Amino acid sequence: MWAELCGINKICVICNINWYKEGSMKYFIYCCVLFLFFMLFYLQDSHAIMYYDDWVYAFMVNEDAENYMSVADDDVVRQPIQSFQDALVSQSHDYFKTNGRFVLHSLVQYFCGTMTMQRFAVLNSFVFALFTVLFIKLAGWRHGIVNLLTILASIWILMPHKGITFMGNISLSVNYLWTSAATLTFLFLLEYLSRRRHSLVIICLAALFSFLVGSLQESFSVCIAGALVLNIRFRRTTLNKGVIAISIAYILGTLLCLLSPANFIRVDNNGGIGFNHRVVFGLLSSPPFVLLVITGLVLYYKRFLLSVCKSNLLLVSAIVLNLVFAIVVAYNGRHQLTALNVLSLLLLSRLWIKYRVDKIPSMKYASMLLILVAMLSYYPVLQARKSYIETYMAFLDDVRRSTDGSVSIRKFDEHTQRIGSNRILEGNYVAVFTISDWEFYQRSLSTYLTKGKSNKLIRELYK
């Protein structure tokens, strides 16, 4: 009865889960575990901080301004974002001057201008819940509490830089967690439409959604779009019209984002197209990718690699194309490898479940160890995030109380250095930053705290 009231039966039908065969009590336990996982994420995310891009995205500037960073300039005309229409107008300018993420950054600007971090954390946690449920479904999970806990623990332990990309500030969370969830939704749609024929209305709605997802973020969409082209090229005879339609729609959305004039400016400013050696260090600090490479070598030795690639052509090709895109075109930090790590972890989870790796004694112990580490690490991470935001808020209080714009940043910088020196916490679980090394940050924060009235609230920072 409770399953019918909650609508879980319908969800199970869509996800191809035989509710009554497996037993309602088991799925009740699974749902409780997932709900607890989401609530634990919210507790962490409620200690996120608005910083850097969030400060400037809370405002729109006149059309003649150089780009979105002009918000902090002395002679610019700026006004706070107060509605979604303001965000759309602002992004209509940024499409030609900043990047092609029109849809995504319209959301970013609306949230930055109209929401507190606490309100955004609620929305962000819902999106994380969607991401997790879709990840579990696409991984092929069917049963087993240990497998479920292993997947959840792997997201918490193995996903790098999530302190910035999943539970960081508004701008990066929307750019990476929200795009990850949208991308997994698109992949789910591909699987769902491939099973049977659907009405024209459903296909059109799915195509519209796919177009929007493709236009969100180039570090995701370029690799997925390239994989879709290969999928159509080599499997066109087995694909139905619905799959082809949403694939083409996604590719068109990617072109809308990618062909923004601002993207060509960004590539030139980053040194143009060519080999970027910094990607190597980013890849070495990406556990999902490293584990996938090791798994690939094992499968090659056991002669399983070719069959795995054939059955996961879309994921494998997307991972390879994402790697090439990061190395040759766009890489300025580990956060830009989020798509690569999400897809790598998804493929690893599929292999784990498909080949019943959990039945191997050594792997069973490894799984239990991963779950234990995840549980033991939760509280220290929560305390670190809580103490960091408390130090940050104390610094903001000092800024507001200052009468001459001279503010001590010693405590905040010391706390930043303390967490920054911890290679596990820094970035992976806590987003640390400083505003003492660039005047632009001081002017941006001044602009944000004064609601756009002044960029000189902070005149001097001392230790």
HELIX and SHEET records of a PDB file:
HELIX    1   1 TRP A    2  CYS A    6  1                                   5    
HELIX    2   2 ILE A    8  ILE A   14  1                                   7    
HELIX    3   3 TRP A   19  GLU A   22  1                                   4    
HELIX    4   4 SER A   24  ASP A   45  1                                  22    
HELIX    5   5 ASP A   53  TYR A   57  1                                   5    
HELIX    6   6 TYR A   68  ALA A   72  5                                   5    
HELIX    7   7 PHE A   84  LYS A   97  1                                  14    
HELIX    8   8 PHE A  102  THR A  114  1                                  13    
HELIX    9   9 MET A  117  ALA A  139  1                                  23    
HELIX   10  10 ILE A  145  LEU A  158  1                                  14    
HELIX   11  11 LYS A  162  THR A  165  1                                   4    
HELIX   12  12 ILE A  170  SER A  173  1                                   4    
HELIX   13  13 VAL A  174  TRP A  178  3                                   5    
HELIX   14  14 THR A  179  ARG A  195  1                                  17    
HELIX   15  15 LEU A  200  GLY A  214  1                                  15    
HELIX   16  16 GLU A  218  ARG A  235  1                                  18    
HELIX   17  17 LYS A  241  LEU A  258  1                                  18    
HELIX   18  18 PRO A  261  ASN A  269  1                                   9    
HELIX   19  19 ARG A  278  LEU A  284  1                                   7    
HELIX   20  20 PRO A  287  TYR A  301  1                                  15    
HELIX   21  21 LEU A  305  SER A  311  1                                   7    
HELIX   22  22 LEU A  313  VAL A  328  1                                  16    
HELIX   23  23 ARG A  334  LEU A  337  5                                   4    
HELIX   24  24 THR A  338  LYS A  354  1                                  17    
HELIX   25  25 VAL A  357  LYS A  359  5                                   3    
HELIX   26  26 PRO A  361  ARG A  401  1                                  41    
HELIX   27  27 ARG A  410  GLY A  420  1                                  11    
HELIX   28  28 GLU A  439  LEU A  449  1                                  11    
SHEET    1   A 2 PHE A  59  VAL A  61  0                                        
SHEET    2   A 2 ARG A  78  PRO A  80 -1                                        
SHEET    1   B 2 SER A 406  SER A 408  0                                        
SHEET    2   B 2 GLU A 460  TYR A 462  1                                        
END                                                                             
